[in-house]
Amino acid sequence: MVFNHQRDLLDIVGDFMQFFVDESCGICVPCRAGNVMLRQKVGRVAAGRAVRSDLDDMVVWGGIVAHTSRCGWVPPHPIRS
């Protein structure tokens, strides 16, 4: 994918996280619930309503999802990178 300066990075991350929410198989709780919570946190950041604990939560929850999901498809990459 190629993006130029006209795209908002937070919108892109939000779109990716929404994709992972929509496409999760739903078998494991970390993916099923964690991605929804991460998408909500990205929304708070994009809206300018996030506080420091939201950012901290995203780092922690992203790690939990990455290390405990059943498949190798680790969804929180857009947040963790």
C-alpha positions as CSV (number, residue, x, y, z in Angstrom):
1,M,0.0,0.0,0.0
2,V,1.2,3.5,-0.8
3,F,-0.1,6.6,1.0
4,N,0.6,10.2,0.4
5,H,0.7,13.2,2.7
6,Q,-3.1,13.7,2.3
7,R,-4.0,10.5,4.2
8,D,-4.4,10.7,8.0
9,L,-2.3,8.0,9.6
10,L,-4.9,7.6,12.5
11,D,-7.6,7.0,9.9
12,I,-5.5,4.4,8.3
13,V,-4.8,2.6,11.6
14,G,-8.5,2.8,12.5
15,D,-9.5,1.3,9.1
16,F,-7.0,-1.5,9.6
17,M,-8.2,-2.2,13.2
18,Q,-11.9,-2.2,12.0
19,F,-10.9,-4.8,9.4
20,F,-9.4,-7.0,12.1
21,V,-12.6,-6.6,14.2
22,D,-14.7,-7.5,11.2
23,E,-12.6,-10.4,10.1
24,S,-11.8,-12.0,13.4
25,C,-12.9,-15.6,13.5
26,G,-14.1,-15.1,17.1
27,I,-12.6,-18.3,18.5
28,C,-10.1,-16.7,20.9
29,V,-11.1,-14.0,23.4
30,P,-7.9,-11.9,23.0
31,C,-8.7,-11.3,19.3
32,R,-12.5,-11.1,19.7
33,A,-12.6,-8.7,22.6
34,G,-9.1,-7.2,22.4
35,N,-9.5,-5.9,18.9
36,V,-12.8,-4.2,19.6
37,M,-11.2,-2.4,22.6
38,L,-8.2,-1.5,20.6
39,R,-10.4,-0.1,17.8
40,Q,-12.2,2.0,20.4
41,K,-9.0,3.4,21.8
42,V,-7.8,4.3,18.3
43,G,-11.1,6.1,17.8
44,R,-10.5,8.1,21.0
45,V,-7.0,9.1,19.8
46,A,-8.3,10.1,16.4
47,A,-11.0,12.2,18.0
48,G,-8.5,13.9,20.3
49,R,-10.2,12.5,23.4
50,A,-7.5,10.1,24.5
51,V,-5.6,10.4,27.7
52,R,-2.2,8.9,28.5
53,S,-3.8,5.8,30.0
54,D,-5.5,5.1,26.6
55,L,-2.1,5.0,24.9
56,D,-0.6,2.8,27.7
57,D,-3.6,0.5,27.4
58,M,-3.1,0.2,23.6
59,V,0.5,-0.9,24.1
60,V,-0.4,-3.5,26.8
61,W,-3.5,-4.8,25.1
62,G,-1.7,-5.0,21.7
63,G,1.0,-7.1,23.4
64,I,-1.6,-9.4,25.0
65,V,-3.4,-9.9,21.7
66,A,-0.2,-10.5,19.8
67,H,1.1,-13.1,22.3
68,T,-2.1,-14.9,23.1
69,S,-4.1,-15.1,19.9
70,R,-4.5,-18.7,18.6
71,C,-3.5,-17.9,15.0
72,G,-0.4,-16.4,13.5
73,W,-2.5,-13.5,12.1
74,V,-1.5,-11.0,14.8
75,P,-4.0,-8.1,14.4
76,P,-2.5,-5.3,16.5
77,H,0.4,-4.6,14.1
78,P,-1.0,-1.3,13.0
79,I,-1.0,-0.1,16.6
80,R,2.2,-1.6,17.7
81,S,4.3,-0.3,14.8
